[in-house]
């Protein structure tokens, strides 16, 4: 689950609010947690459970299903693993998971009257807290039935942005290296990144330092912290087919694209190590390059 919105609940106003946060981050070093030994193993367990629940929940997405029944099913899967939802009740959020359709970017709330249609793309974000108090957080976008070529290309590109970001999650790199890579990847496909919603550190809390945006503004955010072993980041590109601008609906949670165009969202929790980064929420790649013939036009 991306860092929740605050301040003015429109694209422009909240973007200004967020820029202020990052400006302060650049000037004041905040505490980042590093997980080793038993803590690292606890994070691995939380990630594995979150990934398994996300996989089970995604299998329920089909035309005719309601977002409410999928939320309830996810709640049962979470409870069946002895865990609790990291989202339910967080700042008043009423759902066990976030489930967002088509032009909805993130933070959609399950509704027993919201019926999923043929070709809809559905963003499912699952966060859990283990009995030991550790958080696992991950998300992916799946299609109900057969998606349109445009939707499939957007899903491929967003998943590609996530993979590119993870390749930059190396000890010695700066956080800015990772974040710049996401936006450059999205722009290579002709898409835009949502700037108001960001990834984050994850561990004992759902949202820890550092914040992980899908872009970087060196003039207000500095270079960002160096990535170091033990850091755990929830990296989550939110990519729009059209404008980057967003609007928050009257429910005060659901984020939608301002132009009504499609949006996709993929997320992994990733641990920085001395070597290659470890994906704590493993799953197979959803959309292959072969499934999207024109994807090769946007080399990343």
C-alpha positions in Angstrom: 0.0 0.0 0.0 1.5 3.3 -1.1 2.0 6.1 1.4 -1.6 7.5 2.1 -2.7 10.8 0.8 -2.8 13.8 3.1 -3.4 17.5 2.9 -5.4 18.8 0.0 -7.1 15.9 -1.7 -6.5 16.9 -5.3 -3.6 16.3 -7.6 -2.1 19.8 -7.6 -2.6 20.7 -4.0 -1.4 17.4 -2.5 1.6 17.4 -4.9 2.7 20.8 -3.4 2.2 19.3 0.1 4.3 16.2 -0.9 7.1 18.4 -2.3 7.2 20.1 1.1 7.7 16.8 2.8 10.6 15.8 0.5 12.2 19.2 0.8 12.3 18.7 4.6 13.6 15.1 4.0 16.5 16.6 2.0 17.4 18.9 4.9 16.8 16.5 7.8 18.0 13.0 8.1 15.3 10.7 9.4 15.7 7.3 10.9 15.9 4.3 8.5 15.6 0.8 10.0 18.0 -2.0 8.9 16.9 -5.6 9.3 19.4 -8.4 10.0 19.3 -11.9 11.5 16.0 -12.8 13.1 14.4 -9.5 11.9 15.4 -10.2 8.3 14.0 -13.7 8.5 10.8 -12.3 10.0 10.5 -9.9 7.1 11.0 -12.8 4.7 8.2 -14.7 6.3 5.8 -11.7 6.2 6.6 -11.2 2.5 6.0 -14.8 1.6 2.7 -14.8 3.4 1.6 -11.6 1.8 2.6 -12.9 -1.7 0.6 -16.1 -1.2 -2.5 -14.2 -0.1 -2.2 -11.8 -3.0 -1.9 -14.8 -5.4 -5.0 -16.4 -3.9 -7.0 -13.2 -4.0 -6.1 -12.5 -7.6 -7.4 -15.9 -8.6 -10.9 -14.7 -7.6 -10.9 -11.8 -10.1 -13.3 -12.6 -12.9 -16.2 -11.0 -14.7 -19.3 -11.0 -12.5 -17.5 -11.1 -9.2 -17.9 -8.1 -6.9 -15.1 -6.2 -5.3 -16.8 -6.7 -1.9 -16.8 -10.5 -2.1 -13.1 -10.4 -3.1 -12.3 -8.3 -0.1 -14.2 -10.7 2.2 -12.4 -13.7 0.7 -9.0 -11.9 1.2 -10.0 -11.3 4.8 -10.5 -15.1 5.2 -7.2 -15.9 3.6 -5.4 -13.5 5.9 -7.1 -14.8 9.0 -6.4 -18.4 7.8 -2.7 -17.6 8.1 -3.0 -16.3 11.6 -2.4 -12.7 10.4 -4.4 -9.5 10.3 -4.8 -6.9 7.6 -2.3 -4.1 7.7 -4.9 -1.8 6.0 -8.1 -2.4 7.9 -8.6 0.6 10.2 -5.4 2.3 9.0 -6.3 6.0 9.3 -9.9 4.8 9.1 -9.5 2.7 5.9 -12.6 0.4 5.8 -11.3 -2.5 3.6 -9.1 -5.6 4.3 -7.3 -5.0 1.0 -7.3 -2.2 -1.6 -9.1 -3.2 -4.8 -9.2 -0.6 -7.6 -10.6 -0.9 -11.1 -9.6 0.6 -14.5 -9.1 4.4 -13.9 -8.9 3.9 -10.2 -5.2 4.2 -9.3 -5.1 2.9 -5.7 -7.0 2.7 -2.4 -10.3 1.3 -3.9 -12.7 -0.1 -1.3 -14.4 -3.4 -1.7 -18.1 -3.0 -2.4 -20.7 -5.8 -2.7 -22.5 -3.7 -5.4 -19.4 -3.1 -7.5 -19.4 -5.7 -10.2 -16.2 -6.5 -12.2 -16.8 -6.4 -16.0 -15.2 -8.3 -18.9 -11.8 -6.8 -19.7 -11.6 -4.7 -16.5 -8.1 -4.4 -15.1 -8.1 -4.8 -11.3 -5.4 -3.6 -8.9 -5.1 -5.7 -5.8 -2.9 -4.5 -2.9 -2.5 -6.8 0.0 -0.8 -5.9 3.3 -0.6 -8.2 6.3 0.8 -8.2 9.8 2.1 -11.4 11.1 1.5 -12.7 14.7 5.0 -11.5 15.4 4.1 -7.9 14.3 5.9 -7.8 10.9 4.4 -6.3 7.8 4.3 -7.8 4.3 3.1 -5.5 1.5 2.6 -6.2 -2.2 0.3 -5.5 -5.2 -0.3 -6.4 -8.8 -2.8 -5.6 -11.6 -4.7 -8.4 -13.2 -7.3 -8.6 -15.9 -10.8 -10.0 -15.6 -11.2 -12.0 -18.8 -9.4 -10.6 -21.8 -7.9 -7.1 -21.5 -7.7 -4.7 -24.3 -4.3 -4.4 -26.1 -3.9 -0.9 -24.5 -4.6 -2.3 -21.0 -2.2 -5.2 -21.5 0.6 -2.9 -22.7 0.1 -0.6 -19.7 0.2 -3.6 -17.3 3.4 -4.8 -19.0 5.0 -1.4 -18.8 4.2 -1.0 -15.1 5.6 -4.4 -14.2 8.7 -3.5 -16.3 9.0 -0.3 -14.3 9.0 -2.3 -11.1 11.7 -4.7 -12.4 13.9 -1.8 -13.5 13.6 -0.2 -10.1 14.5 -3.5 -8.4 17.6 -3.8 -10.6 18.7 -0.4 -9.1 18.1 -1.5 -5.5 21.8 -2.1 -5.0 24.1 -1.3 -2.1 26.0 1.9 -2.9 23.3 3.4 -5.2 21.3 6.3 -4.1 17.5 6.1 -3.5 17.3 8.7 -6.3 18.8 6.2 -8.8 16.0 3.8 -8.2 13.3 6.5 -8.4 14.6 8.2 -11.5 14.7 4.8 -13.2 11.0 4.3 -12.7 10.0 7.5 -14.3 12.4 7.1 -17.2 11.0 3.6 -17.9 7.4 4.9 -17.8 8.2 7.8 -20.1 9.9 5.4 -22.5 6.5 3.8 -23.0 4.7 7.2 -23.3 3.1 6.9 -19.9 3.2 9.1 -16.7 3.9 8.4 -13.1 1.7 9.3 -10.2 3.7 11.7 -8.1 1.3 12.2 -5.1 1.5 8.5 -4.0 4.8 6.9 -3.1 6.4 3.7 -2.0 8.0 3.5 1.5 10.1 1.6 3.9 8.3 -1.3 5.6 9.0 -3.4 8.7 7.3 -3.1 12.1 5.1 -0.4 10.6 3.3 -0.3 7.3 4.9 3.0 6.4 8.5 3.6 7.5 11.3 5.7 6.2 12.4 6.3 3.5 9.6 7.4 1.2 10.1 5.9 -2.3 8.6 8.1 -5.0 8.4 7.0 -8.6 10.3 10.1 -9.8 13.0 12.4 -8.3 13.4 16.1 -8.1 17.0 16.9 -7.2 16.2 20.5 -6.6 13.9 19.8 -3.7 14.9 16.3 -2.6 18.6 16.3 -2.8 20.3 13.0 -3.8 18.5 10.9 -1.3 20.0 8.3 1.1 22.5 5.7 0.0 21.0 2.2 -0.2 22.6 -0.1 2.3 22.2 -3.8 3.4 19.2 -4.4 5.7 17.0 -1.7 4.2 13.5 -3.0 3.2 11.6 -1.0 0.6 8.1 -1.3 -0.7 8.7 -0.3 -4.3 5.4 0.4 -6.1 5.1 2.1 -9.5 1.7 3.6 -10.2 1.6 4.3 -13.9 -1.1 6.2 -15.9 -1.8 5.8 -19.5 -2.8 9.5 -19.8 -2.3 12.4 -17.5 -0.3 12.1 -14.2 -3.0 14.1 -12.4 -5.2 12.4 -9.9 -8.4 13.1 -8.0 -9.6 11.6 -4.7 -13.2 10.6 -4.7 -15.8 11.5 -2.1 -15.1 8.4 -0.1 -11.8 10.2 0.8 -9.8 7.1 -0.2 -10.3 6.0 -3.9 -7.7 7.7 -6.1 -8.7 8.0 -9.8 -7.0 9.4 -12.9 -8.1 13.0 -13.6 -8.8 12.2 -17.3 -10.5 8.8 -16.7 -7.8 6.9 -18.5 -6.4 3.6 -17.3 -3.9 3.2 -14.5 -1.8 0.1 -13.3 0.0 -0.7 -10.1 2.6 -3.3 -9.2 4.5 -3.6 -5.9 7.2 -5.7 -4.2 8.8 -5.5 -0.8 12.5 -5.7 -1.5 15.5 -6.1 0.9 18.8 -4.5 0.1 21.8 -6.8 0.6 25.6 -6.8 0.0 24.8 -8.5 -3.3 21.6 -8.8 -5.4 18.4 -7.4 -3.8 16.0 -10.0 -2.4 12.3 -9.8 -3.4 10.5 -10.7 -0.2 7.1 -11.1 -2.0 8.1 -13.4 -4.9 5.8 -14.2 -7.8 6.1 -15.0 -11.5 6.1 -12.2 -14.0 2.5 -11.6 -15.0 2.8 -10.1 -18.5 5.6 -11.3 -20.8 7.2 -9.2 -23.6 5.9 -11.8 -26.1 2.4 -11.0 -25.1 2.8 -7.3 -26.0 4.3 -7.1 -29.5 4.8 -3.3 -29.6 6.5 -3.3 -26.2 9.9 -3.6 -28.0 9.3 0.0 -29.3 10.0 1.2 -25.8 13.4 -0.2 -24.8 14.2 0.3 -21.1 
